[in-house]
Every structure is written in C-alpha cells, then in structure tokens.
Amino acid sequence: MHLRIVTYNIHKGIGGRDRRYRPERILETLVHLEPDIAFLQEVDHDVPRSRHHRQAEKLAAELGFAHIAFQRNVTLKKGWYGNAILSRYPLSEVESYDLKVRFKKRRQALLARCKVTLGDHTRSLLLANVHLGLAGPERVFQLRKLLQHHLLADAQRTTPIIVGGDFNDVWGSLGRRVLEPAGFHLAGGMMRTFPAILPMRPLDRVYFRGPLQVDHAFASRTRLARQASDHLPLVVEFVVG
C-alpha cells in the first residue's frame, strides 16, 4: 500500500521571486506531484491580495479532492490565512490545536484522522500539519505541546502517524531533540527547500512513526516549483504496513 504525502508552504500563491499572485502555478505543481494527501501552509481564505479566493477549497476542487481541513491561524483586516490538509481519503476528528507562545505570532497545528483505502486494504492514519515559529525555544515548546495532544498522546505504537509542515528549523536539531525521543523518524533526510529559487535551508520536513516505510523522498525542483512559491514542495512516498 503506497501513500504519497506532499508538504508545501504555498506562500499564499505568491511567487517567491516575482511576487505575483499566480495560484495556477501552485495547482500545476501539485497536479504534477500527484499527492494522495497534501499538507499546505500559508493558505489564504477570503483575502484581497489573493482575489478573495478560498484557496484550500479552490485547490481541492481543481485537484478533484473531496476532503478538506482548514484552520484560521492569522486574522487579517479582511480574511485569514493558515494551514490546510487536502486528501483523496476521508478525514475525521479534525482539530485545530493552539501552539501560540505569548508575544509571538499565533501558531496552530491541524490534526486529523485519515482512513486510507488502497486496493483491498484499509488503514487509519493520524496526520498533523504544522507551521512552527521563528525562534528556537518557541519551536521546542510548540512541538512538545503537539505531542501532548490526545490524538497523538493516546495513539498506540502500531498506529501510523505522519507529522509534516514548515518547521523553520535550519539546523535540524528540533527533530532530534523532541520527535526522535518520542519514536519518530525523519523521512528522506534533510532536504533543502528554501528559498525555492536557490534552496539552501531544509525548513520543510516530514516525520513518521508506526508501521510506515519510506519508499523514496525528494524536494521538487522543477522550474515551475521554483517560481510558484518561496518554498519548494517536499514529497514523501510511504509504504503503509
């Protein structure tokens, strides 16, 4: 049973180099990557700069995905932006989990249970999509708090869990310090995804726990992906046990 995960900071559909709003570039990039589940960060909802598009709904409809979860992280004068999970498979127990640190920008994790059916096999997975803070202590606090959420804290070791998103963790110490002691593994190693035009920093990550194996992983460096956002999308293909 293969499952393809894409985590992608779409930067509201605004190109990292030309600063133009071109949501069709994000869509074409996702179509090319053919994800089963997409973790998206910096997704606009009814914001003037993005033509009042409800981006999660718009992308899901054009991808043919029936299942969407969206959370409003940051409130603007008009509209919001936040994280989204788009899925080919049903999502349930969707929850927004507050990770805000005092005096810092509001941050939340978006969690859900996903029932994946591939061929004759069905498996329930837990998903967590994050966009962590810019300061090291802030990120440690946020990730430790995430592990206390009941969906993760109460999960059995045989339950597959995937945590992905924009970790803002340049040196990669966060996972070793917090996630790996909790039994998680880094999928695909440290892959440079930022800035998209000339990637130097591995900000985007996918961690997993439970009966999952990484078949392959890569950061998409197509010409379009390097134009569409200020981050490259990170792709992980799992074999689900």
C-alpha positions in Angstrom: 0.0 0.0 0.0 1.7 3.2 -1.2 0.8 6.7 0.0 2.3 9.9 -1.3 2.5 12.9 1.0 3.4 16.4 -0.1 4.1 19.2 2.4 4.2 22.6 0.8 4.3 26.2 2.1 2.5 27.8 -0.8 3.2 31.4 0.3 -0.5 32.4 -0.4 0.2 31.6 -4.1 2.6 34.5 -4.4 5.8 33.7 -6.3 9.0 33.9 -4.2 10.9 35.8 -6.9 8.4 37.8 -8.9 6.0 38.4 -6.0 3.0 37.8 -8.3 -0.2 36.1 -7.3 -0.4 33.1 -9.6 -2.4 30.3 -8.0 -2.3 28.3 -11.2 1.4 27.7 -10.6 0.7 26.1 -7.2 -2.1 24.0 -8.8 0.1 22.8 -11.7 2.9 21.9 -9.3 0.5 19.8 -7.2 -1.0 18.2 -10.2 2.5 17.2 -11.4 3.4 15.7 -8.0 0.1 13.7 -7.7 -0.2 13.6 -3.9 -2.7 11.5 -2.0 -2.5 13.9 0.9 -1.2 17.5 0.8 -0.1 19.4 3.9 -0.3 23.1 2.9 0.9 26.1 4.9 0.2 29.9 4.4 -3.1 29.3 2.7 -5.3 32.4 2.2 -9.0 32.5 2.8 -11.0 35.5 1.5 -8.0 37.9 1.5 -7.9 40.8 -1.0 -4.3 40.1 -2.1 -5.4 36.7 -3.3 -8.6 37.9 -5.0 -10.7 36.7 -2.1 -10.1 33.1 -3.1 -10.8 30.4 -0.6 -7.6 28.7 -1.6 -8.0 25.4 0.2 -11.4 24.9 -1.4 -10.2 26.1 -4.8 -7.2 23.8 -4.9 -9.1 20.8 -3.6 -11.8 21.3 -6.2 -9.4 21.6 -9.1 -7.4 18.6 -7.9 -10.5 16.5 -7.5 -10.0 16.1 -3.8 -13.2 15.6 -1.8 -11.8 16.0 1.7 -10.5 19.3 3.1 -9.5 20.6 6.6 -8.6 24.2 7.0 -7.7 26.3 10.1 -7.5 30.0 10.5 -4.2 30.8 12.1 -3.7 34.5 11.4 -6.6 37.0 11.2 -6.1 39.9 8.8 -8.1 43.1 8.3 -10.0 41.1 5.7 -9.8 37.3 5.7 -7.4 34.8 7.2 -4.5 32.5 6.4 -3.5 29.2 7.9 -2.8 25.6 7.3 -4.8 23.1 5.3 -4.9 19.3 4.6 -6.2 18.2 1.3 -6.9 14.5 0.9 -8.2 11.9 -1.5 -9.4 9.9 1.5 -11.9 10.7 4.3 -10.8 12.9 7.2 -12.4 12.8 10.6 -11.7 14.0 14.1 -10.3 17.2 12.6 -8.9 19.6 15.3 -7.1 22.8 15.5 -4.6 22.8 18.4 -3.3 26.1 19.7 0.5 26.3 19.8 0.8 30.0 20.4 3.7 31.4 22.5 3.0 34.7 24.3 4.1 37.8 22.3 4.7 35.6 19.2 2.6 35.2 16.1 -0.3 32.8 16.5 0.6 29.3 15.5 -1.6 26.2 15.5 -1.4 22.6 14.4 -4.0 21.0 12.2 -4.7 17.4 13.2 -7.0 14.8 11.6 -7.6 11.1 11.3 -7.5 9.7 7.8 -9.0 6.4 6.6 -6.9 5.3 3.6 -8.2 2.6 1.3 -5.8 1.3 -1.4 -6.9 -1.8 -3.2 -8.3 -4.3 -0.7 -6.6 -2.7 2.3 -7.9 0.0 4.6 -5.8 1.7 7.3 -6.4 4.5 9.7 -3.6 7.1 10.0 -3.1 10.2 12.2 -2.0 13.4 10.5 -0.6 16.6 11.9 0.3 19.7 9.8 2.4 22.4 11.4 4.0 25.7 10.7 6.3 26.4 13.6 7.7 29.7 15.0 10.9 31.5 14.1 12.7 31.2 17.4 14.3 28.0 18.6 12.8 27.9 22.1 9.4 28.7 20.6 9.6 25.7 18.2 10.7 23.3 21.0 7.7 24.4 23.1 5.3 24.0 20.2 6.5 20.6 19.2 6.5 19.3 22.8 2.9 20.6 23.2 1.9 19.0 19.9 2.9 15.6 21.3 0.6 16.1 24.2 -2.5 16.4 22.0 -4.8 13.5 22.8 -4.8 12.1 19.3 -1.0 11.6 19.4 -0.5 11.0 23.1 -3.1 8.3 23.2 -2.1 6.6 19.9 -0.8 3.1 20.0 2.7 2.4 18.6 1.0 0.4 15.8 -0.9 3.4 14.6 0.8 5.2 11.7 1.4 8.9 12.4 2.7 11.5 10.0 3.8 15.0 11.2 4.7 17.3 8.4 5.0 21.0 7.6 7.2 24.0 7.7 9.4 23.5 10.8 11.5 26.7 10.3 14.3 24.6 11.7 17.5 25.5 9.8 19.9 23.1 11.6 17.7 20.1 12.0 18.2 19.9 15.8 14.5 20.1 16.6 13.5 16.6 15.5 16.5 15.0 17.2 15.6 16.9 20.4 11.9 16.4 20.5 10.5 14.0 18.0 13.1 11.2 17.8 13.0 10.5 21.5 9.2 10.0 21.1 9.8 7.3 18.5 9.5 9.4 15.3 11.8 9.2 12.3 12.7 11.8 9.7 11.5 10.8 6.2 14.1 11.4 3.5 16.7 13.2 5.5 17.5 16.9 5.4 16.3 18.3 2.1 16.8 21.9 1.2 13.5 23.6 0.3 14.1 27.4 1.0 14.4 29.7 -0.8 12.8 28.0 -3.7 14.8 29.8 -6.4 18.1 28.7 -4.8 17.4 26.3 -2.0 19.9 26.5 0.9 17.8 25.7 4.0 15.9 22.5 4.9 12.9 24.1 6.5 10.2 21.7 5.4 10.1 18.2 7.0 8.0 15.0 7.3 8.4 12.8 10.4 6.6 9.5 10.9 6.0 6.8 13.5 4.4 3.4 13.3 4.2 0.8 10.5 5.4 3.0 7.7 8.4 2.7 5.4 9.8 5.4 3.2 10.0 4.2 -0.4 11.5 7.5 -1.7 11.5 11.2 -0.9 12.6 14.4 -2.8 12.2 18.1 -2.9 10.7 19.0 -6.3 13.0 21.4 -8.1 11.1 21.8 -11.4 11.3 25.2 -13.0 7.6 25.9 -12.1 8.1 24.8 -8.5 11.0 27.3 -8.1 8.7 30.1 -9.3 5.4 29.2 -7.7 6.3 29.9 -4.0 9.2 30.8 -1.8 9.4 27.2 -0.7 9.8 24.0 -2.7 7.3 21.2 -2.1 8.7 18.2 -0.3 7.4 14.8 -1.4 7.5 11.5 0.6 6.2 8.2 -0.8 5.3 5.8 2.0 4.6 2.1 2.1 1.9 1.6 4.7 2.2 -1.7 6.6 
